[in-house]
C-alpha cells in the first residue's frame, strides 16, 4: 500500500520538485538554524513571488514551444512608463497602471506576431526585443530611478503589505499560479497549448489555430512580467531602469527546474512555483552561509543542468 502511494506521488506533477524543496530546506537549516525562522521563510517566499509570477507565464510559453527573453525588460519598462505618467504628467495612478499593462500586452503581441508571421525563432525575436525594450527604459528614465510612491489604493494592493506585515506579492503569486494552473489543466485553451507545443502539425490538422495560441500566450507572458514589475516597483517606491536584468534566465531556470520541457508540449505550473521557491532558497541560503553572492548563479546553474538531465531521462522512459 505504501509503495503504491509513493508511486502515485512520484507521478504527480511537481511532486519531485517538492521533495527537492524539502531536501534543500533541510540542508540549509542544518548549515544555519536561522534559515527556518518564520521571518526568513517569509523573505524567501517574497523573493520567489515576483520571479514566480514571471515564471508562470514563461512556463506557459515554453509549453507552446516558444521562449521570451524580453520579460526582464518588460518588467522594467511598464512600471517606468507608469512612473513617468504619474510623477511627471500627473496622470492618475490607476490610469497610469492600466496604460503600462496595456503596453505590455502590445509588446507581447509584437513578439508573437513577428515570431509566428516572419518565421523567426522566438529566441532571436525576443533577444532583440529585450535589447530594444531595455534601451527604451534607459532613454525614458535618463538612466535614473523615478519615484512611483503613492498613497493610491492600487499601489498598496499590488505592492504593499497586508496588515503591515504580510507581503501582497505572495497573494498575487498564489493567485497567478492558480489562474495559470487552471488555464493549463482545465480549459480547452490549455489543451491547445499542449497540442501546439507537442506536435504543431498534428494540432493544425485537427483545426487548432496555433498562431493565435502562440500570440495569445506571448501576450499573457508579457502581461505577467509587467505585473511582477509593478509588485516590485510599488514595494520599493520607485521604478529603476535596470530592474529585472537576469530575470528572463531565472524564470526559464525556474520552469526547467519545475519540470517544463525545453522542447515544448510538457510543463507543470505547480512545479514552476516550487522552482521559483528553490531559486529564492538558494539566493537566501548562500547569504546566510556567508558564501559570496557571486556563487548564486553558479549554484543555480548546476541545479538547472541536473534538472534538465532528469527531465530528459524521464521523457525517454515515458516514450
Secondary structure, DSSP 4 states (H G I P E B T S, - for coil): -HHHHHHHHHHSTTHHHHHHHHHHHHHHHHH-GGGGSHHHHHHHHHHHHHHHHHHHHHHHHHHTT---TTHHHHHHHHHHHHHHHHHTT---HHHHHHHHHHHHHHHHHHHHHHHHHH---HHHHHHHHHHHHHHHHHHHHTTS-EE-----HHHHHHHSEETTTEEHHHHHHHHHHHHHHHHHHHSHHHHHHHHHHH-HHHHHHTT--HHHHHHHHHHHHHHHHHHHHHHHHHHHTEE-TTTTTTHHHHHHHHHHHTT--TTSS---HHHHHHHHHHHHHHHHHHHHTT--GGGHHHHHHHHHHHHHHHHHHHHHHH-
